[in-house]
């Protein structure tokens, strides 16, 4: 799907590491569950747009157009939902992470998680469980997208900022209540400060690559 869109809108046939790997560098951002329930279906030939899909467990083969049709139906349904409704987003994520065709790290699920972070961020106040959930979501999205889209990107900066601010609030509350030791609080504080520093660099540097020294 990604390669087809790149060809259609940017007029080049991408053969990068991600596009050349049916599992998309182990993230399975396009993989789907097989009906055998024991394995994942991935493209047999990663660079062939019309390739059949094959289950890694039972070796069942499914035509690519059939997979594309089912994923498109889910995408169309998700396009109609209210992305500010946190309860609905939580319900959809739960369904698609456990019961639907999609792998839990499928790009449609990751997009739902990202939308939920934004929805939580727009609220004036969050309960503790919501703050904890926001941190969890940020870490999940960062782990998956960071694999296929590394570097000091804008999306990474925003997620790091949201994660760090929520974790700071939680850590201060925990320390004030005596539920964590001072050493733990300091470690969390250091982690958050580093995350915020990286977030700032991401939003300033745009798409600079990690490891590049600043002048």
C-alpha positions in Angstrom: 0.0 0.0 0.0 2.8 2.4 0.9 4.8 1.6 -2.2 1.7 2.1 -4.4 1.0 5.5 -2.8 4.6 6.6 -3.3 4.5 5.6 -6.9 1.1 7.3 -7.5 1.8 10.6 -5.7 5.6 10.9 -5.8 6.4 9.1 -9.0 9.1 6.6 -7.9 9.2 2.9 -7.1 10.6 2.7 -3.6 12.9 -0.2 -2.8 14.1 0.8 0.6 14.8 -1.6 3.5 11.3 -1.3 4.8 9.6 -1.8 1.4 11.8 -4.7 0.6 10.8 -6.6 3.8 7.3 -8.2 4.0 7.3 -7.7 7.8 8.4 -4.0 7.4 11.5 -4.4 9.5 9.7 -6.6 12.0 7.0 -4.1 12.8 4.3 -5.9 10.9 2.6 -2.6 10.1 0.8 -4.2 7.2 0.5 -7.8 8.4 -2.8 -9.4 9.0 -4.0 -12.4 11.1 -4.5 -15.7 9.3 -7.7 -17.6 9.8 -5.7 -20.4 11.3 -5.2 -18.1 14.3 -1.6 -19.3 14.7 0.3 -17.0 12.4 0.5 -13.8 10.4 -0.1 -13.4 6.7 2.5 -11.3 4.9 3.2 -10.6 1.2 5.0 -13.5 -0.4 7.0 -11.0 -2.6 7.5 -7.7 -0.8 8.2 -5.6 -3.9 5.3 -7.1 -6.0 2.2 -4.9 -5.7 -0.1 -7.8 -6.6 1.7 -10.5 -4.7 -0.3 -13.2 -2.9 -0.1 -13.2 0.9 1.1 -16.3 2.8 0.7 -17.3 6.5 4.0 -17.7 8.2 2.5 -20.6 10.3 0.2 -22.7 8.1 1.4 -21.5 4.7 -2.1 -20.7 3.6 -2.1 -18.4 0.6 -4.6 -15.6 0.0 -4.8 -13.3 -3.1 -3.4 -9.9 -2.5 -6.6 -8.2 -3.8 -8.6 -10.0 -1.2 -6.4 -8.7 1.6 -6.5 -5.2 0.1 -10.3 -5.3 -0.1 -10.7 -6.3 3.6 -8.2 -3.7 4.8 -9.8 -1.0 2.7 -13.2 -1.8 4.2 -11.8 -1.3 7.8 -10.0 1.9 6.7 -13.3 3.3 5.3 -15.1 2.5 8.5 -12.4 4.1 10.7 -12.5 7.2 8.5 -16.1 7.9 9.6 -15.4 7.8 13.4 -15.1 10.8 15.8 -11.4 11.0 16.5 -12.1 13.1 19.6 -14.1 10.4 21.3 -11.6 8.8 23.7 -14.0 6.0 24.8 -14.7 5.0 21.2 -11.1 5.1 20.3 -10.2 2.9 23.2 -12.9 0.4 22.2 -11.7 0.3 18.6 -8.1 -0.2 19.6 -9.1 -3.1 22.0 -11.1 -4.7 19.2 -8.4 -4.4 16.5 -5.6 -5.5 18.8 -7.3 -8.7 19.8 -10.2 -9.7 17.6 -9.9 -8.2 14.1 -8.0 -9.0 11.0 -5.3 -6.5 11.8 -2.0 -7.1 13.6 -1.8 -5.1 16.8 1.0 -3.0 15.2 -0.9 -2.5 11.9 -0.6 1.0 10.6 -4.4 1.5 11.0 -4.1 0.5 14.7 -1.1 2.7 15.2 -3.0 5.6 13.7 -5.8 5.0 16.1 -3.3 5.0 19.0 -1.8 8.3 17.7 -5.2 9.8 17.4 -6.1 8.8 21.0 -2.9 10.5 22.3 -4.0 13.7 20.6 -7.5 13.3 22.0 -6.2 12.8 25.5 -3.9 15.8 25.1 -6.8 18.0 24.1 -8.6 17.4 27.4 -8.3 20.0 30.1 -7.9 17.3 32.8 -7.0 13.7 32.8 -7.5 11.1 35.5 -4.5 9.1 36.6 -5.5 6.0 34.5 -5.8 8.3 31.5 -2.4 9.8 32.1 -0.9 6.3 32.5 -2.7 5.2 29.3 -1.3 8.2 27.4 2.2 7.3 28.4 1.7 3.7 27.4 0.3 4.8 24.0 3.1 7.2 23.3 5.7 4.5 24.1 3.9 1.9 21.8 3.7 4.3 18.9 7.3 5.5 19.3 8.6 2.0 19.3 6.8 1.0 16.1 7.2 4.2 14.1 10.7 4.7 15.3 11.7 1.5 13.6 10.5 2.4 10.2 10.9 6.2 10.4 14.0 7.0 12.6 15.5 10.3 13.1 14.6 13.7 14.7 11.2 13.8 13.1 8.4 16.2 14.1 6.0 13.4 15.0 8.6 11.9 17.3 9.1 15.2 19.0 5.4 15.7 19.7 5.0 12.2 21.1 8.0 12.5 23.3 6.7 15.8 24.7 3.3 14.3 25.4 4.8 11.2 27.0 7.3 13.2 29.2 4.8 15.7 30.4 2.4 13.0 31.6 5.1 10.9 33.1 6.4 14.0 35.0 2.9 14.6 36.5 2.6 11.0 37.5 6.1 10.8 39.0 5.6 14.0 41.1 2.3 12.7 42.4 3.9 9.3 43.3 6.9 11.0 45.0 4.6 13.3 46.9 2.5 10.4 48.2 5.6 8.4 49.2 4.8 5.6 46.8 8.2 5.8 45.1 11.6 6.4 46.6 13.7 9.5 45.9 16.1 7.5 43.7 13.3 6.3 41.5 11.9 9.7 41.3 15.2 11.1 40.2 15.6 8.4 37.5 12.2 9.2 36.1 13.0 12.9 36.2 16.2 12.4 34.3 14.4 10.2 31.8 11.8 12.9 31.2 14.3 15.7 30.9 16.2 13.8 28.3 12.9 13.0 26.4 12.0 16.7 26.5 15.4 17.7 25.2 15.1 15.2 22.4 11.6 16.4 21.6 12.9 20.0 21.3 15.6 18.9 19.0 13.1 17.0 16.9 10.9 19.9 16.4 13.8 22.2 15.6 15.8 19.8 13.4 12.9 18.5 11.3 14.2 15.4 9.6 17.8 15.4 10.6 19.3 12.0 11.2 20.1 10.7 14.7 23.8 10.8 15.7 24.5 13.9 13.6 26.5 16.4 15.7 25.1 19.9 16.2 27.2 22.8 15.1 
